[in-house]
Amino acid sequence: MERREGEAVPLTIISGFLGAGKTTVINNLVRKREAGNKAKTGLLVNDFAEVNIDAELIRSNITGGKEGDADTLVELSNGCVCCTISGELQHSIEKVLACNVDHIIVETSGVSDPSSIITTLLLPQLRKHVWLSGLVVVVDGESIEATLEASASARNQLKQADVVVINKTDLLSNDEYETVKESIKKVAPEQFNVIPSQYGSIPDSVVYDLEASPAEGDGHAEDEVEKDPDQQDQHQSWMNLSFKPRKPSHKQEIESLATVSYSRKGATFDLARFQGFMASSFPPTAIRAKGFLCFDCAPGKRYILQLSGKRRFDASDLTCSDAESGSGRDAQFVFIGSGLDRAGIIRDLDSCRSGGAVASSGPEGSAQVAQDLCTFIKNDLRFEVVEASDFGIAIETIVLFRLRHTRWHSMSLSDMNRSLLSTFNSTSNETRVFLTHQTNPEGDPDSFTLRLDAAGCASCSAQDIWIALQRATESMLTNVFMSTFCCGIK
Ligand SMILES: Nc1nc2c(ncn2[C@@H]2O[C@H](COP(=O)(O)OP(=O)(O)OP(=O)(O)O)[C@@H](O)[C@H]2O)c(=O)[nH]1
């Protein structure tokens, strides 16, 4: 929509719970705009955590057209723009207005209350210059029902929406999509504008041509909105609302969430150790995680790692030109959840960094090979040893071990073990060392074990076997790890 000089600038709020797909929606808009020649947009990106991963993801899509055309991006980090850092919102809006933008988009944090942002827009110094064109709320179609159950913020966001984008429809059947629509209706019975989306792909017009500016006293923050008592006075001053505080309040919800930010300049990670972290030490109460990292085995590449929704875990290759130097090699992570062990997470991630001690090979002898191999396996977080007792006798089975069961993989452990089996056996030059498998009597896939038969392995070293096993494991896990896969909570 063309804006005449001196006219107030439309501002669209994009809200939605943690990991719903807000940044993906904005990135899509930015990419489309980069290809075309649309209005210059001021982007205000709020991240709950200290490290603003979303802003970096959006920035990587902004190349800028002709001079002065590039979007203007302002980061609002380390707090919720609707409460703890609301003062910064006003300054940021003024900042982007000074850049002569034609439209402003505010990406809220996942637990924000949009009505508080609307309050800021109505401040006398802003309302002459910006008008609220609407509130677009993005929901993760796969996990929205559980989210609505658990989060007052998520319910409030929906109740105030002008448009609801049901994102991640690739993960839903038609019936499930209809059920999600019903759930939304239950929370927001007046909700009319519901559109589906995959990977945040929505028509530009949903954001740029939205005209839902509320008249004072009606509109977004309706009677049903669960108001935070802490913000009651502020809201009542401009909106004629009746407040119905319910538990937990927005403030309580924010306070119940911990964020752990991890930032290391120029750090590269050891893929095997990182895989071990994901398999065994990943904080089980994290509901959102995102970050960037580089592996020493993949020079020039930087990976973005995401965990959201029903523990859906994405890792995608962010090959970038500056990955070899400067900030392109910096590792940055954010974990959001309840009861997170900050020191433990940081220690675990640090221990995944490249370098450090490599275990040495042990002396000759089959019993010693078995013992050394067992030590290698025990020291690798990706595995657990099931049995390692019969050392010193004629060796058929030297170590029974298996890939460690991961809490969040819906990927079958049996499949992973089978895949490791075939990778190892097809690549190992050492024909006397091969893997077999056994299932337990109940056929429980989690108990599926790998059995390493190393008959006559006296002539080979534990280190050689271990290196071959590590290579096979890395290759197998990398295939899983670097592609998107679903991690359902059991
Ligand atoms: N399968 C699937 N994944 C999606 C879709 N849209 C986004 N994602 C993934 O969901 C994860 C979270 O997406 P974001 O856009 O970062 O979500 P967000 O709402 O900005 O997250 P926060 O700002 O942290 O609250 C990422 O891994 C995305 O790639 C989709 O339509 N389908």
The ligand as a Gaussian input file, in Angstrom:
#p B3LYP/6-31G(d) Opt

LIG

0 1
 N        7.741000     -28.395000       9.615000
 C        7.651000     -27.075000       9.636000
 N        8.541000     -26.368000      10.331000
 C        8.414000     -25.025000      10.319000
 C        7.401000     -24.359000       9.605000
 N        7.540000     -23.024000       9.804000
 C        8.597000     -22.880000      10.606000
 N        9.136000     -24.078000      10.921000
 C       10.284000     -24.362000      11.781000
 O        9.901000     -24.063000      13.118000
 C       11.037000     -23.580000      13.844000
 C       10.693000     -22.277000      14.536000
 O       10.418000     -21.283000      13.551000
 P       10.637000     -19.725000      13.848000
 O       10.159000     -18.981000      12.648000
 O       12.006000     -19.470000      14.308000
 O        9.636000     -19.538000      15.051000
 P        9.422000     -18.238000      15.925000
 O        7.980000     -18.129000      16.211000
 O       10.056000     -17.048000      15.290000
 O       10.227000     -18.643000      17.222000
 P       10.576000     -17.701000      18.486000
 O       10.847000     -16.338000      17.962000
 O       11.755000     -18.333000      19.088000
 O        9.403000     -17.724000      19.382000
 C       12.167000     -23.476000      12.830000
 O       12.945000     -24.647000      12.925000
 C       11.447000     -23.435000      11.505000
 O       12.221000     -23.933000      10.433000
 C        6.454000     -25.162000       8.854000
 O        5.507000     -24.672000       8.229000
 N        6.643000     -26.503000       8.915000

